[in-house]
Amino acid sequence: VQLQASGGGLVQPGGSLRLSCAVSGSGRGFKSMSWYRQAPGKEREWVARIYGGGTTGYADSVAGRFSISRDIARNTVYLQMNSLKPEDTAVYYCQAVRGITILWGQGTQVTVSS
């Protein structure tokens, strides 16, 4: 099983982006899937999570602006990012938890700048 993140890019403040995390192989049985981000010189931080039952959670810094969702048929998790701010600039990573196994995708760069 591999995770493939995509959708990053350069966007102006106030703009929107949608990140995708495609799961190759079986996407069944994941306890949760999450998005994390890491800005230059900072530690990786949790952004959003969706549990197997569909419950979602968000970091305070993105609540109300970001939305995590999934397409089970496509084995894909999305992160819709609206009202982007320069401080959202980071490399974004998707993560999946299955049992005691934690999987990470490669990062996708999001840059918010005018």
Biopython code that builds the backbone (N, CA, C, O; Angstrom):
import numpy as np
from Bio.PDB.StructureBuilder import StructureBuilder

atoms = [
    (1, "VAL", "N", (0.853, -1.185, 0.000)),
    (1, "VAL", "CA", (0.000, 0.000, 0.000)),
    (1, "VAL", "C", (0.892, 1.239, 0.000)),
    (1, "VAL", "O", (1.839, 1.348, 0.778)),
    (2, "GLN", "N", (0.563, 2.160, -0.887)),
    (2, "GLN", "CA", (1.304, 3.427, -0.940)),
    (2, "GLN", "C", (0.320, 4.584, -0.989)),
    (2, "GLN", "O", (-0.801, 4.452, -1.481)),
    (3, "LEU", "N", (0.765, 5.723, -0.465)),
    (3, "LEU", "CA", (-0.034, 6.940, -0.499)),
    (3, "LEU", "C", (0.632, 7.929, -1.439)),
    (3, "LEU", "O", (1.844, 8.133, -1.380)),
    (4, "GLN", "N", (-0.158, 8.542, -2.304)),
    (4, "GLN", "CA", (0.349, 9.491, -3.288)),
    (4, "GLN", "C", (-0.391, 10.813, -3.125)),
    (4, "GLN", "O", (-1.572, 10.922, -3.455)),
    (5, "ALA", "N", (0.322, 11.822, -2.608)),
    (5, "ALA", "CA", (-0.283, 13.140, -2.417)),
    (5, "ALA", "C", (-0.049, 14.012, -3.637)),
    (5, "ALA", "O", (0.994, 13.928, -4.287)),
    (6, "SER", "N", (-1.035, 14.851, -3.940)),
    (6, "SER", "CA", (-0.914, 15.772, -5.067)),
    (6, "SER", "C", (-1.818, 16.970, -4.842)),
    (6, "SER", "O", (-2.625, 16.994, -3.913)),
    (7, "GLY", "N", (-1.669, 17.970, -5.713)),
    (7, "GLY", "CA", (-2.560, 19.121, -5.673)),
    (7, "GLY", "C", (-1.961, 20.390, -5.115)),
    (7, "GLY", "O", (-2.623, 21.428, -5.104)),
    (8, "GLY", "N", (-0.729, 20.336, -4.651)),
    (8, "GLY", "CA", (-0.101, 21.527, -4.119)),
    (8, "GLY", "C", (0.226, 22.524, -5.213)),
    (8, "GLY", "O", (0.112, 22.221, -6.400)),
    (9, "GLY", "N", (0.635, 23.720, -4.801)),
    (9, "GLY", "CA", (0.993, 24.742, -5.767)),
    (9, "GLY", "C", (1.125, 26.093, -5.115)),
    (9, "GLY", "O", (1.159, 26.216, -3.891)),
    (10, "LEU", "N", (1.199, 27.105, -5.954)),
    (10, "LEU", "CA", (1.311, 28.489, -5.507)),
    (10, "LEU", "C", (-0.059, 29.150, -5.616)),
    (10, "LEU", "O", (-0.710, 29.075, -6.659)),
    (11, "VAL", "N", (-0.491, 29.792, -4.546)),
    (11, "VAL", "CA", (-1.795, 30.443, -4.538)),
    (11, "VAL", "C", (-1.690, 31.745, -3.767)),
    (11, "VAL", "O", (-0.892, 31.862, -2.837)),
    (12, "GLN", "N", (-2.498, 32.725, -4.154)),
    (12, "GLN", "CA", (-2.497, 34.003, -3.457)),
    (12, "GLN", "C", (-3.268, 33.909, -2.152)),
    (12, "GLN", "O", (-4.152, 33.064, -2.013)),
    (13, "PRO", "N", (-2.948, 34.759, -1.205)),
    (13, "PRO", "CA", (-3.719, 34.783, 0.047)),
    (13, "PRO", "C", (-5.213, 34.945, -0.244)),
    (13, "PRO", "O", (-5.615, 35.735, -1.098)),
    (14, "GLY", "N", (-6.009, 34.186, 0.479)),
    (14, "GLY", "CA", (-7.444, 34.192, 0.258)),
    (14, "GLY", "C", (-7.913, 33.169, -0.756)),
    (14, "GLY", "O", (-9.114, 32.950, -0.914)),
    (15, "GLY", "N", (-6.970, 32.542, -1.444)),
    (15, "GLY", "CA", (-7.314, 31.567, -2.466)),
    (15, "GLY", "C", (-7.589, 30.189, -1.902)),
    (15, "GLY", "O", (-7.598, 29.982, -0.689)),
    (16, "SER", "N", (-7.814, 29.251, -2.811)),
    (16, "SER", "CA", (-8.166, 27.881, -2.430)),
    (16, "SER", "C", (-7.324, 26.869, -3.192)),
    (16, "SER", "O", (-6.874, 27.121, -4.309)),
    (17, "LEU", "N", (-7.125, 25.730, -2.566)),
    (17, "LEU", "CA", (-6.491, 24.575, -3.207)),
    (17, "LEU", "C", (-7.165, 23.325, -2.681)),
    (17, "LEU", "O", (-7.710, 23.315, -1.577)),
    (18, "ARG", "N", (-7.122, 22.275, -3.477)),
    (18, "ARG", "CA", (-7.590, 20.983, -3.005)),
    (18, "ARG", "C", (-6.477, 19.959, -3.167)),
    (18, "ARG", "O", (-5.998, 19.711, -4.274)),
    (19, "LEU", "N", (-6.075, 19.373, -2.055)),
    (19, "LEU", "CA", (-5.071, 18.326, -2.067)),
    (19, "LEU", "C", (-5.756, 16.964, -2.148)),
    (19, "LEU", "O", (-6.855, 16.770, -1.629)),
    (20, "SER", "N", (-5.093, 16.045, -2.801)),
    (20, "SER", "CA", (-5.598, 14.673, -2.907)),
    (20, "SER", "C", (-4.553, 13.703, -2.373)),
    (20, "SER", "O", (-3.350, 13.930, -2.504)),
    (21, "CYS", "N", (-5.025, 12.635, -1.776)),
    (21, "CYS", "CA", (-4.142, 11.562, -1.318)),
    (21, "CYS", "C", (-4.746, 10.256, -1.819)),
    (21, "CYS", "O", (-5.747, 9.777, -1.286)),
    (22, "ALA", "N", (-4.131, 9.693, -2.840)),
    (22, "ALA", "CA", (-4.624, 8.457, -3.434)),
    (22, "ALA", "C", (-3.926, 7.261, -2.807)),
    (22, "ALA", "O", (-2.707, 7.247, -2.634)),
    (23, "VAL", "N", (-4.719, 6.269, -2.474)),
    (23, "VAL", "CA", (-4.193, 5.046, -1.860)),
    (23, "VAL", "C", (-4.099, 3.976, -2.923)),
    (23, "VAL", "O", (-5.107, 3.580, -3.507)),
    (24, "SER", "N", (-2.890, 3.509, -3.174)),
    (24, "SER", "CA", (-2.725, 2.391, -4.097)),
    (24, "SER", "C", (-2.800, 1.103, -3.302)),
    (24, "SER", "O", (-2.348, 1.045, -2.158)),
    (25, "GLY", "N", (-3.356, 0.094, -3.889)),
    (25, "GLY", "CA", (-3.586, -1.125, -3.136)),
    (25, "GLY", "C", (-4.897, -1.017, -2.385)),
    (25, "GLY", "O", (-5.695, -0.120, -2.659)),
    (26, "SER", "N", (-5.130, -1.907, -1.449)),
    (26, "SER", "CA", (-6.393, -1.898, -0.737)),
    (26, "SER", "C", (-6.494, -0.709, 0.202)),
    (26, "SER", "O", (-5.602, -0.462, 1.013)),
    (27, "GLY", "N", (-7.592, 0.024, 0.081)),
    (27, "GLY", "CA", (-7.818, 1.163, 0.964)),
    (27, "GLY", "C", (-8.727, 0.811, 2.121)),
    (27, "GLY", "O", (-9.158, 1.689, 2.867)),
    (28, "ARG", "N", (-9.023, -0.473, 2.275)),
    (28, "ARG", "CA", (-9.938, -0.893, 3.337)),
    (28, "ARG", "C", (-9.201, -1.046, 4.659)),
    (28, "ARG", "O", (-8.004, -1.328, 4.708)),
    (29, "GLY", "N", (-9.949, -0.852, 5.707)),
    (29, "GLY", "CA", (-9.414, -1.166, 7.029)),
    (29, "GLY", "C", (-8.581, -0.082, 7.656)),
    (29, "GLY", "O", (-7.932, -0.310, 8.677)),
    (30, "PHE", "N", (-8.586, 1.112, 7.056)),
    (30, "PHE", "CA", (-7.831, 2.182, 7.683)),
    (30, "PHE", "C", (-8.606, 2.718, 8.887)),
    (30, "PHE", "O", (-9.793, 3.027, 8.786)),
    (31, "LYS", "N", (-7.935, 2.823, 10.001)),
    (31, "LYS", "CA", (-8.536, 3.398, 11.197)),
    (31, "LYS", "C", (-8.778, 4.887, 10.989)),
    (31, "LYS", "O", (-9.812, 5.417, 11.395)),
    (32, "SER", "N", (-7.837, 5.550, 10.363)),
    (32, "SER", "CA", (-7.958, 6.978, 10.104)),
    (32, "SER", "C", (-7.013, 7.365, 8.983)),
    (32, "SER", "O", (-6.044, 6.666, 8.688)),
    (33, "MET", "N", (-7.319, 8.495, 8.370)),
    (33, "MET", "CA", (-6.407, 9.128, 7.422)),
    (33, "MET", "C", (-6.314, 10.597, 7.788)),
    (33, "MET", "O", (-7.308, 11.227, 8.147)),
    (34, "SER", "N", (-5.121, 11.125, 7.691)),
    (34, "SER", "CA", (-4.875, 12.476, 8.182)),
    (34, "SER", "C", (-4.007, 13.251, 7.204)),
    (34, "SER", "O", (-3.346, 12.695, 6.327)),
    (35, "TRP", "N", (-4.044, 14.545, 7.397)),
    (35, "TRP", "CA", (-3.111, 15.455, 6.736)),
    (35, "TRP", "C", (-2.264, 16.128, 7.810)),
    (35, "TRP", "O", (-2.773, 16.555, 8.847)),
    (36, "TYR", "N", (-0.979, 16.213, 7.547)),
    (36, "TYR", "CA", (-0.029, 16.933, 8.377)),
    (36, "TYR", "C", (0.678, 17.947, 7.487)),
    (36, "TYR", "O", (0.604, 17.863, 6.262)),
    (37, "ARG", "N", (1.358, 18.896, 8.100)),
    (37, "ARG", "CA", (2.147, 19.844, 7.324)),
    (37, "ARG", "C", (3.410, 20.207, 8.089)),
    (37, "ARG", "O", (3.472, 20.122, 9.316)),
    (38, "GLN", "N", (4.402, 20.608, 7.330)),
    (38, "GLN", "CA", (5.668, 21.017, 7.931)),
    (38, "GLN", "C", (6.185, 22.253, 7.202)),
    (38, "GLN", "O", (6.509, 22.208, 6.015)),
    (39, "ALA", "N", (6.255, 23.347, 7.936)),
    (39, "ALA", "CA", (6.794, 24.584, 7.397)),
    (39, "ALA", "C", (8.302, 24.612, 7.615)),
    (39, "ALA", "O", (8.809, 23.916, 8.494)),
    (40, "PRO", "N", (9.019, 25.399, 6.835)),
    (40, "PRO", "CA", (10.485, 25.471, 6.990)),
    (40, "PRO", "C", (10.873, 25.854, 8.406)),
    (40, "PRO", "O", (10.371, 26.832, 8.959)),
    (41, "GLY", "N", (11.775, 25.068, 8.988)),
    (41, "GLY", "CA", (12.265, 25.367, 10.325)),
    (41, "GLY", "C", (11.327, 25.010, 11.449)),
    (41, "GLY", "O", (11.608, 25.303, 12.611)),
    (42, "LYS", "N", (10.201, 24.373, 11.116)),
    (42, "LYS", "CA", (9.230, 24.007, 12.139)),
    (42, "LYS", "C", (8.994, 22.508, 12.149)),
    (42, "LYS", "O", (9.320, 21.804, 11.192)),
    (43, "GLU", "N", (8.420, 22.031, 13.246)),
    (43, "GLU", "CA", (8.097, 20.621, 13.342)),
    (43, "GLU", "C", (6.831, 20.319, 12.534)),
    (43, "GLU", "O", (6.010, 21.198, 12.274)),
    (44, "ARG", "N", (6.704, 19.062, 12.151)),
    (44, "ARG", "CA", (5.499, 18.634, 11.452)),
    (44, "ARG", "C", (4.318, 18.742, 12.402)),
    (44, "ARG", "O", (4.417, 18.353, 13.565)),
    (45, "GLU", "N", (3.204, 19.267, 11.915)),
    (45, "GLU", "CA", (2.026, 19.421, 12.750)),
    (45, "GLU", "C", (0.804, 18.799, 12.081)),
    (45, "GLU", "O", (0.686, 18.752, 10.857)),
    (46, "TRP", "N", (-0.082, 18.332, 12.923)),
    (46, "TRP", "CA", (-1.326, 17.723, 12.449)),
    (46, "TRP", "C", (-2.263, 18.811, 11.953)),
    (46, "TRP", "O", (-2.341, 19.889, 12.542)),
    (47, "VAL", "N", (-2.978, 18.523, 10.863)),
    (47, "VAL", "CA", (-3.903, 19.485, 10.270)),
    (47, "VAL", "C", (-5.346, 19.006, 10.355)),
    (47, "VAL", "O", (-6.217, 19.731, 10.836)),
    (48, "ALA", "N", (-5.600, 17.784, 9.888)),
    (48, "ALA", "CA", (-6.981, 17.288, 9.833)),
    (48, "ALA", "C", (-6.973, 15.767, 9.797)),
    (48, "ALA", "O", (-5.993, 15.147, 9.385)),
    (49, "ARG", "N", (-8.100, 15.165, 10.243)),
    (49, "ARG", "CA", (-8.202, 13.706, 10.289)),
    (49, "ARG", "C", (-9.625, 13.302, 9.956)),
    (49, "ARG", "O", (-10.583, 13.995, 10.298)),
    (50, "ILE", "N", (-9.742, 12.162, 9.280)),
    (50, "ILE", "CA", (-11.031, 11.528, 9.057)),
    (50, "ILE", "C", (-10.915, 10.084, 9.496)),
    (50, "ILE", "O", (-10.003, 9.369, 9.080)),
    (51, "TYR", "N", (-11.850, 9.655, 10.345)),
    (51, "TYR", "CA", (-11.830, 8.302, 10.876)),
    (51, "TYR", "C", (-12.635, 7.384, 9.971)),
    (51, "TYR", "O", (-13.375, 7.829, 9.094)),
    (52, "GLY", "N", (-12.467, 6.088, 10.211)),
    (52, "GLY", "CA", (-13.124, 5.101, 9.375)),
    (52, "GLY", "C", (-14.635, 5.284, 9.316)),
    (52, "GLY", "O", (-15.258, 5.013, 8.290)),
    (53, "GLY", "N", (-15.221, 5.742, 10.413)),
    (53, "GLY", "CA", (-16.664, 5.945, 10.448)),
    (53, "GLY", "C", (-17.104, 7.266, 9.846)),
    (53, "GLY", "O", (-18.299, 7.537, 9.735)),
    (54, "GLY", "N", (-16.130, 8.096, 9.456)),
    (54, "GLY", "CA", (-16.472, 9.368, 8.818)),
    (54, "GLY", "C", (-16.324, 10.585, 9.701)),
    (54, "GLY", "O", (-16.423, 11.712, 9.216)),
    (55, "THR", "N", (-16.091, 10.387, 10.978)),
    (55, "THR", "CA", (-15.903, 11.530, 11.876)),
    (55, "THR", "C", (-14.628, 12.286, 11.484)),
    (55, "THR", "O", (-13.620, 11.685, 11.114)),
    (56, "THR", "N", (-14.699, 13.602, 11.575)),
    (56, "THR", "CA", (-13.552, 14.430, 11.207)),
    (56, "THR", "C", (-13.097, 15.293, 12.375)),
    (56, "THR", "O", (-13.849, 15.535, 13.320)),
    (57, "GLY", "N", (-11.860, 15.748, 12.293)),
    (57, "GLY", "CA", (-11.311, 16.648, 13.298)),
    (57, "GLY", "C", (-10.299, 17.567, 12.645)),
    (57, "GLY", "O", (-9.670, 17.213, 11.648)),
    (58, "TYR", "N", (-10.147, 18.764, 13.226)),
    (58, "TYR", "CA", (-9.279, 19.777, 12.635)),
    (58, "TYR", "C", (-8.450, 20.478, 13.698)),
    (58, "TYR", "O", (-8.879, 20.641, 14.841)),
    (59, "ALA", "N", (-7.261, 20.885, 13.300)),
    (59, "ALA", "CA", (-6.460, 21.743, 14.161)),
    (59, "ALA", "C", (-7.146, 23.100, 14.262)),
    (59, "ALA", "O", (-7.809, 23.538, 13.322)),
    (60, "ASP", "N", (-6.988, 23.754, 15.390)),
    (60, "ASP", "CA", (-7.627, 25.057, 15.587)),
    (60, "ASP", "C", (-7.219, 26.053, 14.502)),
    (60, "ASP", "O", (-8.015, 26.904, 14.106)),
    (61, "SER", "N", (-6.002, 25.945, 14.033)),
    (61, "SER", "CA", (-5.484, 26.923, 13.068)),
    (61, "SER", "C", (-6.161, 26.835, 11.705)),
    (61, "SER", "O", (-6.087, 27.774, 10.914)),
    (62, "VAL", "N", (-6.826, 25.704, 11.424)),
    (62, "VAL", "CA", (-7.454, 25.544, 10.103)),
    (62, "VAL", "C", (-8.954, 25.320, 10.192)),
    (62, "VAL", "O", (-9.631, 25.309, 9.164)),
    (63, "ALA", "N", (-9.490, 25.143, 11.393)),
    (63, "ALA", "CA", (-10.923, 24.882, 11.549)),
    (63, "ALA", "C", (-11.736, 26.005, 10.924)),
    (63, "ALA", "O", (-11.457, 27.185, 11.138)),
    (64, "GLY", "N", (-12.754, 25.621, 10.140)),
    (64, "GLY", "CA", (-13.588, 26.603, 9.468)),
    (64, "GLY", "C", (-13.068, 27.018, 8.108)),
    (64, "GLY", "O", (-13.792, 27.639, 7.330)),
    (65, "ARG", "N", (-11.831, 26.684, 7.814)),
    (65, "ARG", "CA", (-11.249, 27.021, 6.500)),
    (65, "ARG", "C", (-10.929, 25.774, 5.675)),
    (65, "ARG", "O", (-11.057, 25.782, 4.450)),
    (66, "PHE", "N", (-10.517, 24.719, 6.343)),
    (66, "PHE", "CA", (-10.146, 23.475, 5.666)),
    (66, "PHE", "C", (-11.233, 22.423, 5.892)),
    (66, "PHE", "O", (-11.934, 22.432, 6.904)),
    (67, "SER", "N", (-11.348, 21.520, 4.924)),
    (67, "SER", "CA", (-12.319, 20.443, 5.042)),
    (67, "SER", "C", (-11.716, 19.156, 4.487)),
    (67, "SER", "O", (-11.233, 19.123, 3.355)),
    (68, "ILE", "N", (-11.749, 18.096, 5.299)),
    (68, "ILE", "CA", (-11.239, 16.799, 4.860)),
    (68, "ILE", "C", (-12.414, 15.922, 4.463)),
    (68, "ILE", "O", (-13.450, 15.921, 5.128)),
    (69, "SER", "N", (-12.254, 15.181, 3.387)),
    (69, "SER", "CA", (-13.305, 14.289, 2.919)),
    (69, "SER", "C", (-12.664, 13.090, 2.233)),
    (69, "SER", "O", (-11.447, 13.036, 2.056)),
    (70, "ARG", "N", (-13.498, 12.133, 1.852)),
    (70, "ARG", "CA", (-12.949, 10.948, 1.216)),
    (70, "ARG", "C", (-13.912, 10.435, 0.152)),
    (70, "ARG", "O", (-15.123, 10.642, 0.226)),
    (71, "ASP", "N", (-13.342, 9.768, -0.826)),
    (71, "ASP", "CA", (-14.107, 9.066, -1.845)),
    (71, "ASP", "C", (-13.684, 7.602, -1.724)),
    (71, "ASP", "O", (-12.623, 7.207, -2.208)),
    (72, "ILE", "N", (-14.527, 6.811, -1.075)),
    (72, "ILE", "CA", (-14.161, 5.424, -0.800)),
    (72, "ILE", "C", (-13.974, 4.647, -2.097)),
    (72, "ILE", "O", (-13.073, 3.815, -2.197)),
    (73, "ALA", "N", (-14.816, 4.912, -3.085)),
    (73, "ALA", "CA", (-14.732, 4.180, -4.355)),
    (73, "ALA", "C", (-13.410, 4.461, -5.064)),
    (73, "ALA", "O", (-12.864, 3.590, -5.742)),
    (74, "ARG", "N", (-12.903, 5.673, -4.904)),
    (74, "ARG", "CA", (-11.650, 6.049, -5.552)),
    (74, "ARG", "C", (-10.448, 5.861, -4.643)),
    (74, "ARG", "O", (-9.321, 6.135, -5.055)),
    (75, "ASN", "N", (-10.665, 5.394, -3.403)),
    (75, "ASN", "CA", (-9.555, 5.239, -2.453)),
    (75, "ASN", "C", (-8.750, 6.525, -2.318)),
    (75, "ASN", "O", (-7.519, 6.515, -2.331)),
    (76, "THR", "N", (-9.470, 7.619, -2.188)),
    (76, "THR", "CA", (-8.803, 8.919, -2.159)),
    (76, "THR", "C", (-9.358, 9.773, -1.030)),
    (76, "THR", "O", (-10.562, 9.785, -0.773)),
    (77, "VAL", "N", (-8.466, 10.482, -0.363)),
    (77, "VAL", "CA", (-8.839, 11.446, 0.663)),
    (77, "VAL", "C", (-8.452, 12.829, 0.168)),
    (77, "VAL", "O", (-7.407, 13.006, -0.459)),
    (78, "TYR", "N", (-9.296, 13.799, 0.451)),
    (78, "TYR", "CA", (-9.074, 15.155, -0.024)),
    (78, "TYR", "C", (-8.932, 16.118, 1.148)),
    (78, "TYR", "O", (-9.437, 15.877, 2.244)),
    (79, "LEU", "N", (-8.234, 17.206, 0.884)),
    (79, "LEU", "CA", (-8.183, 18.321, 1.824)),
    (79, "LEU", "C", (-8.498, 19.585, 1.037)),
    (79, "LEU", "O", (-7.670, 20.082, 0.274)),
    (80, "GLN", "N", (-9.701, 20.091, 1.233)),
    (80, "GLN", "CA", (-10.110, 21.343, 0.604)),
    (80, "GLN", "C", (-9.641, 22.484, 1.497)),
    (80, "GLN", "O", (-10.008, 22.559, 2.670)),
    (81, "MET", "N", (-8.839, 23.358, 0.942)),
    (81, "MET", "CA", (-8.269, 24.466, 1.722)),
    (81, "MET", "C", (-8.775, 25.782, 1.150)),
    (81, "MET", "O", (-8.484, 26.122, 0.004)),
    (82, "ASN", "N", (-9.523, 26.510, 1.944)),
    (82, "ASN", "CA", (-10.071, 27.798, 1.542)),
    (82, "ASN", "C", (-9.483, 28.911, 2.408)),
    (82, "ASN", "O", (-8.906, 28.656, 3.465)),
    (83, "SER", "N", (-9.639, 30.127, 1.948)),
    (83, "SER", "CA", (-9.167, 31.305, 2.689)),
    (83, "SER", "C", (-7.726, 31.117, 3.139)),
    (83, "SER", "O", (-7.389, 31.345, 4.301)),
    (84, "LEU", "N", (-6.896, 30.706, 2.218)),
    (84, "LEU", "CA", (-5.515, 30.388, 2.567)),
    (84, "LEU", "C", (-4.757, 31.632, 3.000)),
    (84, "LEU", "O", (-4.978, 32.736, 2.502)),
    (85, "LYS", "N", (-3.854, 31.407, 3.951)),
    (85, "LYS", "CA", (-3.032, 32.464, 4.516)),
    (85, "LYS", "C", (-1.552, 32.150, 4.277)),
    (85, "LYS", "O", (-1.194, 30.989, 4.079)),
    (86, "PRO", "N", (-0.700, 33.162, 4.293)),
    (86, "PRO", "CA", (0.738, 32.886, 4.120)),
    (86, "PRO", "C", (1.265, 31.874, 5.132)),
    (86, "PRO", "O", (2.169, 31.098, 4.821)),
    (87, "GLU", "N", (0.707, 31.877, 6.339)),
    (87, "GLU", "CA", (1.179, 30.934, 7.355)),
    (87, "GLU", "C", (0.748, 29.497, 7.081)),
    (87, "GLU", "O", (1.159, 28.587, 7.801)),
    (88, "ASP", "N", (-0.070, 29.277, 6.056)),
    (88, "ASP", "CA", (-0.409, 27.914, 5.642)),
    (88, "ASP", "C", (0.664, 27.323, 4.727)),
    (88, "ASP", "O", (0.601, 26.146, 4.370)),
    (89, "THR", "N", (1.637, 28.133, 4.354)),
    (89, "THR", "CA", (2.722, 27.649, 3.500)),
    (89, "THR", "C", (3.481, 26.535, 4.196)),
    (89, "THR", "O", (3.966, 26.704, 5.315)),
    (90, "ALA", "N", (3.580, 25.393, 3.525)),
    (90, "ALA", "CA", (4.233, 24.223, 4.110)),
    (90, "ALA", "C", (4.231, 23.093, 3.093)),
    (90, "ALA", "O", (3.589, 23.170, 2.046)),
    (91, "VAL", "N", (4.966, 22.044, 3.430)),
    (91, "VAL", "CA", (4.824, 20.788, 2.703)),
    (91, "VAL", "C", (3.740, 19.988, 3.427)),
    (91, "VAL", "O", (3.811, 19.788, 4.639)),
    (92, "TYR", "N", (2.762, 19.543, 2.689)),
    (92, "TYR", "CA", (1.637, 18.805, 3.249)),
    (92, "TYR", "C", (1.809, 17.313, 2.975)),
    (92, "TYR", "O", (2.128, 16.902, 1.859)),
    (93, "TYR", "N", (1.592, 16.516, 4.015)),
    (93, "TYR", "CA", (1.756, 15.066, 3.946)),
    (93, "TYR", "C", (0.451, 14.373, 4.327)),
    (93, "TYR", "O", (-0.251, 14.821, 5.234)),
    (94, "CYS", "N", (0.128, 13.288, 3.640)),
    (94, "CYS", "CA", (-0.996, 12.474, 4.084)),
    (94, "CYS", "C", (-0.458, 11.270, 4.850)),
    (94, "CYS", "O", (0.645, 10.779, 4.611)),
    (95, "GLN", "N", (-1.288, 10.825, 5.777)),
    (95, "GLN", "CA", (-0.933, 9.701, 6.650)),
    (95, "GLN", "C", (-2.135, 8.791, 6.772)),
    (95, "GLN", "O", (-3.277, 9.249, 6.818)),
    (96, "ALA", "N", (-1.865, 7.491, 6.824)),
    (96, "ALA", "CA", (-2.932, 6.509, 7.044)),
    (96, "ALA", "C", (-2.522, 5.585, 8.187)),
    (96, "ALA", "O", (-1.356, 5.211, 8.311)),
    (97, "VAL", "N", (-3.487, 5.228, 9.009)),
    (97, "VAL", "CA", (-3.247, 4.314, 10.128)),
    (97, "VAL", "C", (-4.102, 3.074, 9.913)),
    (97, "VAL", "O", (-5.321, 3.157, 9.763)),
    (98, "ARG", "N", (-3.438, 1.926, 9.902)),
    (98, "ARG", "CA", (-4.130, 0.648, 9.795)),
    (98, "ARG", "C", (-3.561, -0.240, 10.885)),
    (98, "ARG", "O", (-2.404, -0.654, 10.817)),
    (99, "GLY", "N", (-4.361, -0.528, 11.875)),
    (99, "GLY", "CA", (-3.863, -1.309, 12.999)),
    (99, "GLY", "C", (-2.752, -0.554, 13.688)),
    (99, "GLY", "O", (-2.945, 0.574, 14.142)),
    (100, "ILE", "N", (-1.588, -1.174, 13.767)),
    (100, "ILE", "CA", (-0.431, -0.514, 14.377)),
    (100, "ILE", "C", (0.507, 0.044, 13.315)),
    (100, "ILE", "O", (1.595, 0.530, 13.626)),
    (101, "THR", "N", (0.079, -0.031, 12.069)),
    (101, "THR", "CA", (0.913, 0.433, 10.964)),
    (101, "THR", "C", (0.546, 1.861, 10.592)),
    (101, "THR", "O", (-0.625, 2.195, 10.413)),
    (102, "ILE", "N", (1.562, 2.686, 10.480)),
    (102, "ILE", "CA", (1.383, 4.071, 10.056)),
    (102, "ILE", "C", (2.086, 4.252, 8.718)),
    (102, "ILE", "O", (3.277, 3.971, 8.581)),
    (103, "LEU", "N", (1.337, 4.719, 7.749)),
    (103, "LEU", "CA", (1.874, 4.939, 6.407)),
    (103, "LEU", "C", (1.908, 6.430, 6.103)),
    (103, "LEU", "O", (1.007, 7.172, 6.492)),
    (104, "TRP", "N", (2.942, 6.858, 5.414)),
    (104, "TRP", "CA", (3.077, 8.259, 5.013)),
    (104, "TRP", "C", (3.234, 8.354, 3.505)),
    (104, "TRP", "O", (3.895, 7.527, 2.877)),
    (105, "GLY", "N", (2.614, 9.375, 2.940)),
    (105, "GLY", "CA", (2.837, 9.679, 1.542)),
    (105, "GLY", "C", (3.968, 10.690, 1.408)),
    (105, "GLY", "O", (4.433, 11.254, 2.399)),
    (106, "GLN", "N", (4.403, 10.911, 0.176)),
    (106, "GLN", "CA", (5.391, 11.953, -0.028)),
    (106, "GLN", "C", (4.682, 13.304, 0.102)),
    (106, "GLN", "O", (3.459, 13.358, -0.024)),
    (107, "GLY", "N", (5.379, 14.345, 0.341)),
    (107, "GLY", "CA", (4.747, 15.634, 0.553)),
    (107, "GLY", "C", (4.407, 16.345, -0.734)),
    (107, "GLY", "O", (4.930, 16.029, -1.803)),
    (108, "THR", "N", (3.516, 17.315, -0.608)),
    (108, "THR", "CA", (3.194, 18.201, -1.718)),
    (108, "THR", "C", (3.286, 19.636, -1.196)),
    (108, "THR", "O", (2.729, 19.963, -0.149)),
    (109, "GLN", "N", (3.993, 20.481, -1.938)),
    (109, "GLN", "CA", (4.279, 21.837, -1.474)),
    (109, "GLN", "C", (3.094, 22.757, -1.712)),
    (109, "GLN", "O", (2.541, 22.808, -2.811)),
    (110, "VAL", "N", (2.714, 23.478, -0.677)),
    (110, "VAL", "CA", (1.706, 24.532, -0.782)),
    (110, "VAL", "C", (2.376, 25.850, -0.410)),
    (110, "VAL", "O", (2.933, 25.984, 0.680)),
    (111, "THR", "N", (2.321, 26.807, -1.303)),
    (111, "THR", "CA", (2.898, 28.120, -1.061)),
    (111, "THR", "C", (1.816, 29.179, -1.226)),
    (111, "THR", "O", (1.192, 29.292, -2.281)),
    (112, "VAL", "N", (1.607, 29.948, -0.170)),
    (112, "VAL", "CA", (0.609, 31.015, -0.203)),
    (112, "VAL", "C", (1.347, 32.344, -0.184)),
    (112, "VAL", "O", (1.942, 32.724, 0.824)),
    (113, "SER", "N", (1.301, 33.034, -1.295)),
    (113, "SER", "CA", (2.077, 34.275, -1.420)),
    (113, "SER", "C", (1.496, 35.141, -2.523)),
    (113, "SER", "O", (0.970, 34.647, -3.520)),
    (114, "SER", "N", (1.604, 36.436, -2.319)),
    (114, "SER", "CA", (1.163, 37.358, -3.354)),
    (114, "SER", "C", (2.334, 37.730, -4.266)),
    (114, "SER", "O", (2.161, 38.504, -5.208)),
]
sb = StructureBuilder()
sb.init_structure("model")
sb.init_model(0)
sb.init_chain("A")
sb.init_seg("    ")
for serial, (resi, resn, name, xyz) in enumerate(atoms, 1):
    if name == "N":
        sb.init_residue(resn, " ", resi, " ")
    sb.init_atom(name, np.array(xyz, "f"), 0.0, 1.0, " ", f" {name:<3s}", serial, name[0])
structure = sb.get_structure()
